[in-house]
Amino acid sequence: MTMTDRIALDPFGADITAESARLRAQGPLVPVELPGGIPAWAPTRYDTLKELILDPQVSKDPRLHWKLWPEIGEHPSWGWILGWVGVVNMLSTYGGDHARLRKLVAPSFTHRRTESMRARVEAITAELLDALEAAGAGGQVVDVRAGLAHPLPMQVICELFGVPEELREDTGRMVAAIMDTSDPSPEHAASVQQQIGTVLPALIAHRSVHPGDDLTTELIRVRDADGDRLSDEELLYTLLLVIGAGFETTVNLIGNAVVALLRHPKQLAAVRAGEIGWDAVVDETLRVQPSIASLPLRFAVCDLKVGDVTIPAGDAIITTYAASGLDPAHYGPDADVFDAARGADDHLAFGIGVHRCIGAPLARVEALTALPALFERFPELQLALPEDELRQVPSFIAFGWQEVPVRLQG
């Protein structure tokens, strides 16, 4: 298969599991087309993805290493990708620039600081469960995503970054718009850029006037003290990355785990009996249905030989976490089956190497607080829709449910 035979990825991500299997059948590295017609390579197997992520000759900086970057303006339907690669932060830098930006943010996500937030996470969880219980009284259907999975990480990350109450709803809408890959129109791309250019400057302006004990204030101080360490542009797009990734991925993690357990009542019973740990539930959820299915984009710095395939220098690569977690060559013939008892904790859902997600410990604290609390409070919890009626969020990037409707009592 050549790049002229590209397989178009579903921009709605309607069945990412099945799509991953179809791509894998074509080989370990497949030429694909992203929404709007952007060409890229998709690794379909665990070992292939891991090799590419760890290869120092694979870059995340389009300005330096994507051969199509100079002509992106000639393709109006490619504008949506600018929210991912047309920014300057840890997600889109390489080498020394990446190390510099990561070093500025990493102290806010240390194990000690994350643990210090545990009590706050527990308090927010309890408040949200109280509200869910009230809303679900009398057998009313409630949405666990809207009532717990979304507001918990959203509130935690907004408190960590000092996002004022009046900006939180707009922040959530901005991140959802970036994740939505179902509309490659120039109008959608322009709307996303307009939201980024409105919400984040408002946050920076607010914290410049009202500094606090939060990461936004810390980054503003770094910028003001030394623009060489952090420019205005890097400040804005670093906030975009860490705020967006800091809550949207955990939303999907919690929602996906709830659905998986409700679909597998025997495993849920084993978890409740202490035979399977909650850590194992989280890891199996991240393996089978990682919060990020495929992340754009990385770039070949030079010609890369991967098995029998050569990725030409300057070509784009997507990091296919969903496909890697479902690889039968690595996880066995039942790789597509959710089985928390399998104890597979080597998934790549948080990345690996220098770009490993710095917010992973916080995501775990939130999930490992919310999930046990939810199932302990509502032991008769059940899905309120047939499994096949749940709707995936409209994205080939995000992997999660639009709603998780449940009844709290049987």
C-alpha positions in Angstrom: 0.0 0.0 0.0 1.3 3.4 -1.0 0.5 6.9 0.3 -1.8 7.2 -2.8 -3.9 4.4 -1.3 -4.6 6.2 2.0 -7.4 5.0 4.2 -9.7 7.8 5.4 -10.2 7.8 9.2 -13.7 8.3 10.4 -13.8 12.0 11.6 -16.7 11.1 13.9 -14.8 8.2 15.5 -18.0 6.2 15.5 -16.3 2.8 16.0 -12.6 3.3 16.8 -12.2 -0.3 17.9 -13.4 -1.8 14.6 -11.5 0.9 12.6 -8.3 -0.1 14.5 -8.8 -3.7 13.6 -9.4 -2.9 9.9 -6.2 -0.8 9.8 -4.2 -3.5 11.6 -5.2 -6.0 8.9 -3.4 -3.8 6.4 -0.1 -4.1 8.3 1.9 -2.5 11.2 2.1 0.9 9.5 -0.7 2.2 7.3 -1.0 5.4 5.2 -4.2 7.2 6.3 -6.0 10.4 5.6 -7.1 12.6 8.5 -10.2 14.8 8.3 -9.9 17.4 5.5 -7.5 15.1 3.6 -4.4 15.5 5.7 -2.0 12.6 4.9 -0.3 10.7 7.7 1.0 7.3 8.8 -0.9 5.2 11.4 1.0 2.6 13.5 -1.4 -0.2 14.2 0.6 -2.3 16.6 1.9 -1.9 20.1 5.6 -2.5 19.3 5.5 -0.2 16.2 3.9 2.7 18.1 6.3 2.3 21.0 9.3 2.3 18.7 8.2 5.5 17.0 7.4 7.3 20.2 10.8 6.6 21.6 12.7 7.3 18.4 14.6 10.6 18.8 14.3 11.1 15.0 10.5 11.5 15.4 9.7 15.2 16.1 6.5 17.0 17.3 7.5 20.3 15.8 5.7 21.0 12.5 7.6 24.2 11.9 10.8 22.3 11.7 9.9 18.9 10.4 6.6 18.7 8.6 7.1 19.1 4.9 3.5 20.2 4.3 3.6 22.9 7.0 4.5 25.7 4.5 1.4 24.9 2.4 -1.1 24.5 5.2 -2.7 27.8 4.3 -3.5 26.5 0.8 -5.9 23.9 2.3 -8.9 25.5 4.0 -10.1 22.1 5.2 -6.8 21.6 7.1 -7.4 24.5 9.5 -8.8 22.3 12.3 -5.3 20.8 12.8 -3.9 24.2 13.9 -5.5 23.7 17.3 -3.1 20.8 17.7 0.1 21.6 15.7 -0.3 25.4 15.1 0.5 26.1 18.7 3.8 26.4 20.6 3.8 24.3 23.8 5.0 20.9 25.0 2.8 19.1 22.5 4.3 20.7 19.5 8.0 21.3 20.3 11.1 19.2 19.9 14.4 18.8 21.8 15.6 21.7 23.9 12.4 23.7 23.5 10.3 20.8 24.7 12.6 20.3 27.7 12.5 24.0 28.6 8.7 24.2 28.5 8.1 20.9 30.3 10.5 22.0 33.1 8.3 25.0 33.8 5.1 23.0 34.2 6.3 19.7 35.7 6.7 21.0 39.3 2.9 21.6 39.5 2.3 18.0 38.8 4.7 16.3 41.2 3.6 13.3 43.3 3.7 15.5 46.4 1.6 18.3 45.0 -0.9 15.7 43.5 -1.2 14.0 46.8 -1.8 17.3 48.5 -4.9 17.7 46.3 -6.4 14.3 47.2 -8.6 15.8 50.0 -10.0 18.4 47.7 -10.7 15.8 45.0 -12.6 13.7 47.7 -14.6 16.7 48.8 -15.6 17.7 45.2 -16.6 14.1 44.5 -18.8 13.9 47.6 -20.6 17.1 46.6 -21.2 15.9 43.0 -22.5 12.5 44.3 -24.9 14.3 46.6 -26.2 16.3 43.6 -26.5 13.1 41.5 -28.4 11.4 44.2 -30.9 14.3 44.4 -31.3 14.4 40.6 -31.8 10.6 40.4 -34.4 10.3 43.1 -37.5 8.4 42.2 -35.7 6.5 39.4 -35.0 9.5 37.3 -32.3 9.0 34.6 -29.1 10.9 35.3 -26.0 11.4 33.2 -22.8 10.3 35.0 -20.7 12.2 32.5 -22.4 15.5 33.0 -22.9 15.0 36.8 -19.5 13.5 37.8 -17.0 12.6 35.1 -16.9 16.1 33.6 -17.3 18.5 36.5 -14.8 16.7 38.8 -11.7 17.1 36.7 -12.9 20.4 35.4 -13.2 21.9 38.8 -9.9 20.4 40.0 -7.9 21.7 37.0 -9.6 25.1 37.1 -8.7 25.5 40.8 -5.1 24.4 40.1 -4.8 27.0 37.3 -6.9 29.7 38.9 -9.6 29.8 36.2 -12.3 32.1 37.6 -15.9 30.8 37.7 -17.0 33.1 34.9 -14.5 31.6 32.4 -15.1 27.9 33.2 -18.0 27.3 30.9 -16.3 28.9 28.0 -13.1 26.9 28.8 -15.1 23.7 28.6 -16.7 24.7 25.3 -13.3 25.7 23.8 -11.7 22.3 24.6 -14.7 20.4 23.3 -14.5 22.3 20.0 -10.8 21.4 19.7 -11.6 17.8 20.3 -14.4 17.7 17.7 -12.9 16.5 14.5 -16.2 15.9 12.7 -16.3 19.3 11.0 -13.1 20.2 9.0 -14.8 23.3 7.6 -12.9 26.6 7.7 -15.8 28.1 9.7 -15.3 25.5 12.5 -11.5 26.1 12.5 -12.1 29.9 12.7 -14.5 29.4 15.6 -11.9 27.3 17.5 -9.2 29.9 17.0 -11.6 32.7 18.0 -12.3 30.8 21.3 -8.7 30.2 22.0 -7.9 33.9 21.3 -10.7 35.0 23.7 -10.8 32.6 26.6 -7.1 32.3 27.4 -6.1 36.0 27.1 -9.0 36.7 29.5 -7.5 34.2 31.9 -4.1 35.7 31.6 -5.5 39.2 32.1 -7.5 38.2 35.1 -4.5 36.5 36.8 -2.2 39.4 35.9 -4.5 41.7 37.9 -5.5 39.2 40.5 -2.5 36.9 41.1 -3.0 33.8 43.3 -1.5 30.6 44.4 -2.1 28.9 41.0 -0.1 27.7 38.0 -1.3 30.5 35.7 0.1 33.1 38.1 3.4 31.2 38.3 3.7 31.0 34.6 2.9 34.8 34.2 5.7 35.5 36.7 8.1 33.4 34.7 7.2 35.2 31.5 7.5 38.6 33.1 10.8 37.8 34.7 12.5 36.2 31.7 10.8 36.2 28.2 13.5 34.0 27.0 12.2 31.2 29.2 8.6 31.7 28.3 7.2 34.0 25.6 3.7 35.4 25.4 2.8 32.8 22.8 4.2 29.9 24.8 2.4 31.1 27.9 -1.0 31.1 26.1 -0.6 27.8 24.4 0.9 26.1 27.4 -2.2 27.0 29.3 -4.3 25.6 26.4 -2.5 22.3 26.6 -2.4 21.7 30.3 -5.9 22.9 31.1 -7.4 21.0 28.2 -5.5 17.8 28.7 -5.9 18.2 32.4 -9.6 17.6 32.4 -10.9 16.3 29.1 -8.9 13.1 29.2 -10.0 12.3 32.8 -13.6 12.9 31.8 -13.3 10.1 29.3 -11.4 7.9 31.7 -14.1 8.0 34.4 -17.0 7.7 31.9 -15.4 4.8 30.0 -14.6 2.9 33.3 -18.2 3.3 34.5 -19.6 1.9 31.2 -17.1 -0.9 31.1 -18.0 -2.1 34.6 -21.7 -1.8 34.1 -21.3 -3.9 30.9 -19.3 -6.5 32.8 -21.3 -7.2 36.0 -19.1 -10.2 37.0 -16.0 -8.1 37.0 -17.8 -5.3 38.9 -18.7 -7.9 41.5 -15.1 -9.0 41.7 -14.0 -5.4 42.2 -16.6 -4.9 45.0 -15.4 -8.2 46.6 -11.8 -6.9 46.6 -10.6 -9.6 44.1 -9.7 -7.0 41.5 -8.3 -3.6 42.5 -9.4 -0.2 41.2 -5.9 0.4 39.8 -6.5 -2.6 37.6 -9.8 -1.2 36.4 -8.2 2.1 35.5 -5.4 0.5 33.6 -7.7 -1.9 31.7 -9.9 1.0 30.8 -6.9 3.0 29.5 -5.8 -0.1 27.5 -9.1 -0.9 25.9 -10.6 2.6 25.5 -7.8 5.2 26.1 -9.1 8.7 26.6 -7.1 9.8 23.5 -7.4 7.3 20.6 -5.1 8.9 18.2 -3.1 12.1 18.7 -1.9 14.3 15.8 0.9 14.8 14.9 4.5 13.7 14.9 7.0 14.0 12.1 9.9 12.0 10.6 13.1 14.0 11.0 14.8 11.8 8.5 13.7 8.7 6.4 12.6 6.1 9.0 12.8 2.4 8.3 10.0 0.6 10.2 9.9 -3.0 9.4 9.4 -3.2 5.6 8.1 0.4 5.4 10.0 3.6 5.0 8.4 6.8 6.3 9.9 9.6 4.2 11.5 12.5 6.0 8.9 15.2 6.7 5.9 12.9 6.7 3.3 13.1 9.5 2.6 10.3 11.9 -0.4 9.9 14.4 0.1 8.2 17.7 -2.5 5.5 17.8 -3.0 4.7 21.4 -6.3 2.9 20.8 -4.8 0.6 18.2 -1.8 -0.2 20.3 -3.9 -1.2 23.3 -6.0 -3.6 21.2 -3.1 -5.3 19.5 -3.5 -9.1 19.7 0.2 -9.6 19.1 0.9 -7.9 22.4 -2.1 -8.6 24.5 -3.4 -11.9 23.1 -6.3 -12.9 20.9 -8.8 -11.4 23.3 -7.1 -8.0 23.3 -10.4 -6.3 22.4 -12.1 -7.7 25.5 -12.3 -5.7 28.7 -10.8 -7.9 31.5 -9.6 -6.0 34.5 -8.2 -9.2 35.9 -5.6 -9.5 33.2 -3.3 -7.1 35.0 -2.0 -5.4 31.9 -0.4 -2.1 33.1 2.1 -1.5 30.2 -0.4 0.4 28.0 0.8 3.5 26.2 -2.3 5.6 27.0 -0.3 8.2 29.0 2.5 8.1 26.4 6.1 7.0 27.1 9.5 8.7 27.2 10.1 12.5 27.2 6.5 13.2 26.2 4.8 11.1 28.9 1.8 12.9 30.3 2.8 14.9 33.3 -0.8 14.9 34.5 -1.1 11.1 34.7 -0.8 11.0 38.5 -3.5 13.6 38.9 -5.8 11.7 36.5 -5.3 8.6 38.6 -6.1 10.3 41.8 -9.3 11.6 40.3 -10.4 8.3 38.8 -9.4 6.3 41.8 -11.5 8.6 44.0 -14.6 9.0 41.8 -15.0 5.4 40.7 -15.0 3.6 44.1 -17.1 6.4 45.6 -19.7 6.2 42.8 -20.2 2.4 43.0 -20.2 2.4 46.8 -22.8 5.2 47.0 -25.0 3.5 44.3 -24.6 -0.3 44.5 -27.6 -0.8 42.2 -26.3 1.5 39.4 -27.3 0.4 35.9 -27.2 1.8 32.4 -30.4 3.4 31.3 -29.8 2.7 27.6 -29.0 -0.4 25.7 -25.3 -0.6 25.2 -25.4 -0.1 21.4 -27.2 3.2 21.8 -24.4 4.9 23.6 -22.8 7.6 21.4 -19.1 8.2 21.0 -18.0 11.8 21.1 -17.6 13.2 17.5 -13.8 12.8 17.3 -11.2 10.4 16.0 -8.9 11.9 18.7 -11.0 11.7 21.9 -12.3 8.2 22.9 -15.3 8.5 25.1 -19.1 8.7 25.4 -21.2 11.8 24.8 -23.5 10.8 27.7 -23.5 8.0 30.3 -27.2 7.8 31.2 -27.9 5.7 34.3 -30.4 4.9 37.0 -29.0 4.9 40.5 -31.4 2.3 41.9 -32.5 -1.0 40.4 
